[in-house]
């Protein structure tokens, strides 16, 4: 089942030299699967994710020949429709929690605000505490009552991930969701995401610089360069990529004894122990 259709997506920002197109004709479909988007900084990965959720910051402008989520034409979505989609059926984990968490609200209040849209107050509090535990926060009660500035970067990242997952959305766009986490917490977060994909049929767009992580965790991979998709392939075949840019990214990985370090093929049972 196809959950998301994106066809000829373009994102443009005005500059002194004229309009600058940062996403240029991106097209793909997403089912109940894990789709990885990789590329260097400035390749258009994050702007692609933001445009799908209608979050292109003004004066930027996003257009598409088709932008459809579960039969809903997002190009014509009203503010009321967006309120019914964002945070409930569609969520996005931003790259930096400092710019995504409300600095004047406690973590618990922000989590409950997300959960209250589909649950009672008591249920929302229970779900908030359970989700904080699920992302391996050892003292969930303390974090529940803390403000964002009282948390470390990694702790804030975990709290933000919990906030986006608490409503169990149908579509999650994760922009470098594990970049600030240590390896053990990273693995636990990946297990949570995998469980939502496998058990609930969630569609996941996983944006990352980490080719090794994307190659072992995702089902398919889009490689972006200068705002365009230059290659699409199965994650298991990433090491056999043909496009020169993808090959260049692979050659940037650490080498062992002078040769290219192969991408690992890991199973869910192995927990993606990278």
SULNORNOR-V76532 format. One record per backbone hydrogen bond with DSSP energy under -1.0 kcal/mol. CO is the residue of the C=O (numbers start at 1). NH is the residue of the N-H. If there is no record, write none. Layout:
((CO;NH) (CO;NH))
This chain:
((3;70) (4;30) (5;68) (6;28) (7;65) (7;66) (9;26) (10;63) (11;22) (11;23) (12;61) (13;20) (15;18) (20;13) (23;11) (26;9) (28;6) (30;3) (30;4) (31;33) (33;204) (34;219) (34;220) (35;206) (36;222) (37;208) (38;224) (40;43) (43;227) (44;48) (45;49) (46;50) (47;51) (48;52) (49;53) (50;55) (51;54) (57;60) (61;12) (63;10) (66;7) (67;74) (68;5) (69;72) (72;69) (73;76) (78;82) (79;83) (80;84) (82;86) (85;88) (85;89) (85;90) (89;170) (89;171) (90;87) (91;173) (93;175) (96;99) (97;100) (97;101) (102;105) (106;110) (107;111) (108;112) (109;113) (110;114) (111;115) (112;116) (115;118) (120;124) (121;125) (122;126) (123;127) (124;128) (125;129) (126;130) (127;131) (128;132) (129;133) (130;134) (131;135) (132;137) (133;136) (139;143) (140;144) (141;145) (143;146) (144;108) (146;107) (147;150) (148;151) (152;156) (153;157) (154;158) (155;159) (156;160) (157;161) (158;162) (159;163) (160;164) (161;165) (162;166) (165;168) (170;203) (171;91) (172;205) (173;93) (174;207) (176;179) (178;181) (182;186) (183;187) (184;188) (185;189) (186;190) (187;191) (188;192) (189;193) (190;194) (191;195) (192;196) (193;197) (194;198) (195;199) (196;200) (196;202) (203;172) (204;35) (205;174) (206;37) (207;176) (209;211) (210;214) (211;215) (212;216) (213;217) (214;218) (219;235) (220;36) (221;233) (222;38) (223;230) (223;231) (225;228) (227;24) (228;225) (231;223) (233;221) (234;237) (235;238) (237;240) (238;241) (243;247) (244;248) (245;249) (246;250) (247;251) (250;253) (256;259) (259;256) (267;272) (268;271) (272;274))
